[in-house]
Amino acid sequence: MSVGEQACSLALLILHDEGIPVTAEKISTIVKSSNVSVESYWPSLFAKLAEKRNIEDLIMNAGSGGGGAPVAVSAQAGGGGAAAASAAPAAEEKKEEPKEESDEDMGFSLFD
């Protein structure tokens, strides 16, 4: 993400948080007041985004990504049916994660 994108993103969030209508001029004003120079097209792009999309939805879905690609198990031609059936349970086994150490294990605590 470029500096222009970050500055305009933050300006958009400031305007939205304060309940001020988002315009390219207002984004430019906030960016200029923070002593950041951006290309002239960034504020207008973010203003158009604010017109077409609900900012609340963008904020709430910012961390949600797409799901991972499904893993396909291919069976060999011929008598591979038994091999594929035995490979499926191995793929479904969960790996045990190492247990994190706590402060109690070390004999001291951060807040003692």
Beta strands, then each sheet from edge to edge (+ up, - down):
end
